[in-house]
Amino acid sequence: MACYIAPLAGAIICYGWRKASAAHPKYFWLNLLLAGGSIFGIVDHGWNNELLALSVPDLALGLLITAAIVAFWGAAFALPSASAATAKSV
C-alpha cells in the first residue's frame, strides 16, 4: 500500500506548494508525474488485491519510485537548458 502513498503525498504537497506560492510552471509537470505515479500504484495494487497491504519493503519501493520521478523530472528540465547553453557557445 505504501508504494502509492509516497508519490501521492508528494503530489499533494507539491500541489499545495504550487497554489500557495507562485511557483514556476515547471512544477506543474512534477505534480502531474507524481500524481501519475500514485495512480499507477493504486491501479496496480487494486488489480492484485493488495490495496490495503502495508509493509516496509513496499514503503521503501514507494520512496524509490518517488525519487525516480523527481530525478526524471529534474533531468527533463536540466537537459534542454544544458543543450541550449552548449549550442550558444559553439
CNS distance restraints for C-alpha pairs under 8 A (distance, minus, plus):
assign (resid   1 and name CA) (resid   5 and name CA) 6.74 0.50 0.50
assign (resid   1 and name CA) (resid  45 and name CA) 7.08 0.50 0.50
assign (resid   1 and name CA) (resid  50 and name CA) 6.91 0.50 0.50
assign (resid   1 and name CA) (resid  51 and name CA) 5.67 0.50 0.50
assign (resid   1 and name CA) (resid  52 and name CA) 5.41 0.50 0.50
assign (resid   1 and name CA) (resid  53 and name CA) 5.06 0.50 0.50
assign (resid   1 and name CA) (resid  54 and name CA) 5.04 0.50 0.50
assign (resid   1 and name CA) (resid  55 and name CA) 7.53 0.50 0.50
assign (resid   1 and name CA) (resid  58 and name CA) 6.78 0.50 0.50
assign (resid   1 and name CA) (resid  59 and name CA) 7.64 0.50 0.50
assign (resid   2 and name CA) (resid   6 and name CA) 6.39 0.50 0.50
assign (resid   2 and name CA) (resid  54 and name CA) 6.12 0.50 0.50
assign (resid   2 and name CA) (resid  55 and name CA) 7.29 0.50 0.50
assign (resid   2 and name CA) (resid  58 and name CA) 5.60 0.50 0.50
assign (resid   2 and name CA) (resid  59 and name CA) 4.61 0.50 0.50
assign (resid   2 and name CA) (resid  62 and name CA) 6.03 0.50 0.50
assign (resid   3 and name CA) (resid   7 and name CA) 7.79 0.50 0.50
assign (resid   3 and name CA) (resid  38 and name CA) 7.88 0.50 0.50
assign (resid   3 and name CA) (resid  41 and name CA) 6.33 0.50 0.50
assign (resid   3 and name CA) (resid  58 and name CA) 5.18 0.50 0.50
assign (resid   3 and name CA) (resid  59 and name CA) 5.46 0.50 0.50
assign (resid   3 and name CA) (resid  60 and name CA) 7.58 0.50 0.50
assign (resid   3 and name CA) (resid  61 and name CA) 5.76 0.50 0.50
assign (resid   3 and name CA) (resid  62 and name CA) 3.77 0.50 0.50
assign (resid   3 and name CA) (resid  63 and name CA) 7.43 0.50 0.50
assign (resid   3 and name CA) (resid  65 and name CA) 7.80 0.50 0.50
assign (resid   4 and name CA) (resid   8 and name CA) 6.12 0.50 0.50
assign (resid   4 and name CA) (resid  37 and name CA) 7.19 0.50 0.50
assign (resid   4 and name CA) (resid  38 and name CA) 4.56 0.50 0.50
assign (resid   4 and name CA) (resid  39 and name CA) 7.33 0.50 0.50
assign (resid   4 and name CA) (resid  40 and name CA) 7.72 0.50 0.50
assign (resid   4 and name CA) (resid  41 and name CA) 4.71 0.50 0.50
assign (resid   4 and name CA) (resid  42 and name CA) 6.06 0.50 0.50
assign (resid   4 and name CA) (resid  62 and name CA) 5.98 0.50 0.50
assign (resid   5 and name CA) (resid   9 and name CA) 5.95 0.50 0.50
assign (resid   5 and name CA) (resid  38 and name CA) 6.84 0.50 0.50
assign (resid   5 and name CA) (resid  62 and name CA) 6.97 0.50 0.50
assign (resid   6 and name CA) (resid  10 and name CA) 6.22 0.50 0.50
assign (resid   6 and name CA) (resid  38 and name CA) 7.70 0.50 0.50
assign (resid   6 and name CA) (resid  59 and name CA) 7.47 0.50 0.50
assign (resid   6 and name CA) (resid  62 and name CA) 5.30 0.50 0.50
assign (resid   6 and name CA) (resid  63 and name CA) 5.82 0.50 0.50
assign (resid   6 and name CA) (resid  66 and name CA) 6.48 0.50 0.50
assign (resid   7 and name CA) (resid  11 and name CA) 6.07 0.50 0.50
assign (resid   7 and name CA) (resid  34 and name CA) 5.17 0.50 0.50
assign (resid   7 and name CA) (resid  35 and name CA) 6.71 0.50 0.50
assign (resid   7 and name CA) (resid  37 and name CA) 6.15 0.50 0.50
assign (resid   7 and name CA) (resid  38 and name CA) 5.18 0.50 0.50
assign (resid   7 and name CA) (resid  62 and name CA) 6.78 0.50 0.50
assign (resid   7 and name CA) (resid  63 and name CA) 7.53 0.50 0.50
assign (resid   7 and name CA) (resid  65 and name CA) 7.31 0.50 0.50
assign (resid   7 and name CA) (resid  66 and name CA) 5.20 0.50 0.50
assign (resid   8 and name CA) (resid  12 and name CA) 6.20 0.50 0.50
assign (resid   8 and name CA) (resid  34 and name CA) 6.56 0.50 0.50
assign (resid   8 and name CA) (resid  35 and name CA) 6.01 0.50 0.50
assign (resid   8 and name CA) (resid  37 and name CA) 7.76 0.50 0.50
assign (resid   8 and name CA) (resid  38 and name CA) 5.12 0.50 0.50
assign (resid   9 and name CA) (resid  13 and name CA) 6.11 0.50 0.50
assign (resid  10 and name CA) (resid  14 and name CA) 5.94 0.50 0.50
assign (resid  10 and name CA) (resid  31 and name CA) 7.89 0.50 0.50
assign (resid  10 and name CA) (resid  34 and name CA) 6.47 0.50 0.50
assign (resid  10 and name CA) (resid  66 and name CA) 7.56 0.50 0.50
assign (resid  11 and name CA) (resid  15 and name CA) 5.97 0.50 0.50
assign (resid  11 and name CA) (resid  30 and name CA) 7.85 0.50 0.50
assign (resid  11 and name CA) (resid  31 and name CA) 5.16 0.50 0.50
assign (resid  11 and name CA) (resid  32 and name CA) 7.51 0.50 0.50
assign (resid  11 and name CA) (resid  34 and name CA) 5.09 0.50 0.50
assign (resid  11 and name CA) (resid  35 and name CA) 5.43 0.50 0.50
assign (resid  12 and name CA) (resid  16 and name CA) 6.17 0.50 0.50
assign (resid  12 and name CA) (resid  31 and name CA) 7.98 0.50 0.50
assign (resid  13 and name CA) (resid  17 and name CA) 6.07 0.50 0.50
assign (resid  14 and name CA) (resid  18 and name CA) 6.01 0.50 0.50
assign (resid  14 and name CA) (resid  27 and name CA) 7.54 0.50 0.50
assign (resid  14 and name CA) (resid  30 and name CA) 7.71 0.50 0.50
assign (resid  14 and name CA) (resid  31 and name CA) 5.90 0.50 0.50
assign (resid  15 and name CA) (resid  19 and name CA) 6.24 0.50 0.50
assign (resid  15 and name CA) (resid  28 and name CA) 7.92 0.50 0.50
assign (resid  15 and name CA) (resid  31 and name CA) 6.27 0.50 0.50
assign (resid  16 and name CA) (resid  20 and name CA) 6.02 0.50 0.50
assign (resid  17 and name CA) (resid  21 and name CA) 6.04 0.50 0.50
assign (resid  17 and name CA) (resid  23 and name CA) 7.57 0.50 0.50
assign (resid  18 and name CA) (resid  22 and name CA) 6.31 0.50 0.50
assign (resid  18 and name CA) (resid  23 and name CA) 5.20 0.50 0.50
assign (resid  18 and name CA) (resid  27 and name CA) 7.12 0.50 0.50
assign (resid  18 and name CA) (resid  28 and name CA) 7.59 0.50 0.50
assign (resid  19 and name CA) (resid  23 and name CA) 7.71 0.50 0.50
assign (resid  23 and name CA) (resid  27 and name CA) 6.86 0.50 0.50
assign (resid  24 and name CA) (resid  28 and name CA) 7.96 0.50 0.50
assign (resid  25 and name CA) (resid  29 and name CA) 7.65 0.50 0.50
assign (resid  26 and name CA) (resid  30 and name CA) 6.98 0.50 0.50
assign (resid  26 and name CA) (resid  77 and name CA) 7.90 0.50 0.50
assign (resid  27 and name CA) (resid  31 and name CA) 6.20 0.50 0.50
assign (resid  28 and name CA) (resid  32 and name CA) 6.34 0.50 0.50
assign (resid  29 and name CA) (resid  33 and name CA) 6.14 0.50 0.50
assign (resid  29 and name CA) (resid  73 and name CA) 7.62 0.50 0.50
assign (resid  30 and name CA) (resid  34 and name CA) 6.12 0.50 0.50
assign (resid  30 and name CA) (resid  69 and name CA) 7.91 0.50 0.50
assign (resid  30 and name CA) (resid  70 and name CA) 7.01 0.50 0.50
assign (resid  30 and name CA) (resid  73 and name CA) 6.19 0.50 0.50
assign (resid  31 and name CA) (resid  35 and name CA) 6.10 0.50 0.50
assign (resid  32 and name CA) (resid  36 and name CA) 5.99 0.50 0.50
assign (resid  33 and name CA) (resid  37 and name CA) 6.14 0.50 0.50
assign (resid  33 and name CA) (resid  69 and name CA) 6.64 0.50 0.50
assign (resid  33 and name CA) (resid  73 and name CA) 7.82 0.50 0.50
assign (resid  34 and name CA) (resid  38 and name CA) 6.30 0.50 0.50
assign (resid  34 and name CA) (resid  66 and name CA) 7.03 0.50 0.50
assign (resid  34 and name CA) (resid  69 and name CA) 6.69 0.50 0.50
assign (resid  35 and name CA) (resid  39 and name CA) 6.13 0.50 0.50
assign (resid  36 and name CA) (resid  40 and name CA) 6.10 0.50 0.50
assign (resid  37 and name CA) (resid  41 and name CA) 6.30 0.50 0.50
assign (resid  37 and name CA) (resid  65 and name CA) 7.64 0.50 0.50
assign (resid  37 and name CA) (resid  66 and name CA) 7.78 0.50 0.50
assign (resid  37 and name CA) (resid  69 and name CA) 7.74 0.50 0.50
assign (resid  38 and name CA) (resid  42 and name CA) 6.17 0.50 0.50
assign (resid  39 and name CA) (resid  43 and name CA) 6.16 0.50 0.50
assign (resid  40 and name CA) (resid  44 and name CA) 6.02 0.50 0.50
assign (resid  41 and name CA) (resid  45 and name CA) 5.98 0.50 0.50
assign (resid  42 and name CA) (resid  46 and name CA) 5.91 0.50 0.50
assign (resid  42 and name CA) (resid  51 and name CA) 6.94 0.50 0.50
assign (resid  43 and name CA) (resid  47 and name CA) 5.96 0.50 0.50
assign (resid  44 and name CA) (resid  48 and name CA) 6.35 0.50 0.50
assign (resid  45 and name CA) (resid  49 and name CA) 5.99 0.50 0.50
assign (resid  45 and name CA) (resid  50 and name CA) 4.85 0.50 0.50
assign (resid  45 and name CA) (resid  51 and name CA) 4.85 0.50 0.50
assign (resid  46 and name CA) (resid  50 and name CA) 6.01 0.50 0.50
assign (resid  46 and name CA) (resid  51 and name CA) 5.06 0.50 0.50
assign (resid  54 and name CA) (resid  58 and name CA) 6.87 0.50 0.50
assign (resid  54 and name CA) (resid  59 and name CA) 7.73 0.50 0.50
assign (resid  55 and name CA) (resid  59 and name CA) 6.40 0.50 0.50
assign (resid  56 and name CA) (resid  60 and name CA) 6.24 0.50 0.50
assign (resid  57 and name CA) (resid  61 and name CA) 6.14 0.50 0.50
assign (resid  58 and name CA) (resid  62 and name CA) 6.20 0.50 0.50
assign (resid  59 and name CA) (resid  63 and name CA) 6.30 0.50 0.50
assign (resid  60 and name CA) (resid  64 and name CA) 6.17 0.50 0.50
assign (resid  61 and name CA) (resid  65 and name CA) 6.06 0.50 0.50
assign (resid  62 and name CA) (resid  66 and name CA) 6.14 0.50 0.50
assign (resid  63 and name CA) (resid  67 and name CA) 6.12 0.50 0.50
assign (resid  64 and name CA) (resid  68 and name CA) 6.10 0.50 0.50
assign (resid  65 and name CA) (resid  69 and name CA) 6.18 0.50 0.50
assign (resid  66 and name CA) (resid  70 and name CA) 6.27 0.50 0.50
assign (resid  67 and name CA) (resid  71 and name CA) 6.04 0.50 0.50
assign (resid  68 and name CA) (resid  72 and name CA) 6.04 0.50 0.50
assign (resid  69 and name CA) (resid  73 and name CA) 6.12 0.50 0.50
assign (resid  70 and name CA) (resid  74 and name CA) 6.05 0.50 0.50
assign (resid  71 and name CA) (resid  75 and name CA) 6.11 0.50 0.50
assign (resid  72 and name CA) (resid  76 and name CA) 6.02 0.50 0.50
assign (resid  73 and name CA) (resid  77 and name CA) 6.46 0.50 0.50
assign (resid  74 and name CA) (resid  78 and name CA) 5.97 0.50 0.50
assign (resid  75 and name CA) (resid  79 and name CA) 5.77 0.50 0.50
assign (resid  76 and name CA) (resid  80 and name CA) 7.14 0.50 0.50
assign (resid  77 and name CA) (resid  81 and name CA) 6.98 0.50 0.50
assign (resid  78 and name CA) (resid  82 and name CA) 6.13 0.50 0.50
assign (resid  79 and name CA) (resid  83 and name CA) 6.07 0.50 0.50
assign (resid  80 and name CA) (resid  84 and name CA) 6.08 0.50 0.50
assign (resid  81 and name CA) (resid  85 and name CA) 6.13 0.50 0.50
assign (resid  82 and name CA) (resid  86 and name CA) 6.24 0.50 0.50
assign (resid  83 and name CA) (resid  87 and name CA) 6.09 0.50 0.50
assign (resid  84 and name CA) (resid  88 and name CA) 6.26 0.50 0.50
assign (resid  85 and name CA) (resid  89 and name CA) 6.45 0.50 0.50
assign (resid  86 and name CA) (resid  90 and name CA) 6.53 0.50 0.50
